[in-house]
Amino acid sequence: MPPGADIPVPGRLLRHGWTLAGTVMGSVRTLADIPRYTRLLQSQHLRAEPLVTSVLPLKQIDEALQRAEDRHGARTLVSF
């Protein structure tokens, strides 16, 4: 969502005690979540393929970072 964008919220949702909260990139807790995701991948309880938007070799890391900055392919997997 672009900075400064407004989101219309139906009032009926707020009348029922619902809460609206924001997140940035899923609000990952890096030190706790990344090892957990790694274990889930290794045990095959989580599949990464449906989540990956593209795969680039390490020599194209600059392109991968540019894609993320341009908000195109934010889930690019860099292989090395």
Secondary structure as UniProt FT lines:
FT   TURN            3..4
FT   HELIX           11..15
FT   TURN            16..17
FT   HELIX           25..27
FT   HELIX           30..42
FT   TURN            43..44
FT   HELIX           49..51
FT   STRAND          54..57
FT   HELIX           58..60
FT   HELIX           61..69
FT   TURN            70..71
FT   TURN            74..75
FT   STRAND          76..79
//
